[in-house]
Amino acid sequence: MEWLVWVGAAVSLFGLLGLILSIVKVNKARRAGLSDEELRAAVQKVVPLNMGALFLSVIGLMIVIVGISFG
């Protein structure tokens, strides 16, 4: 089941890329000099991306653990 480890690593990598993207988006919004309410709205738009990326990372790590356990 070595392939399961690689699939899990790939899924975790996509999650990590999503986390990096959400950090970049929030940092860009902070640098734009928005008002407090506009900044809050911009950050709220990024929250679903952030949560999805965290979910992907966790699922990927679970797949890796299953691959190691049964491999």
Buried (B, 14 or more C-beta within 10 A) or exposed (E): EEEBBEBBBEBBEBBBEBBEBBEEBBEEBEEEEBEEEEBEEBBEEBEEBBEBBBEBBEBBBEBBEBBEEEE
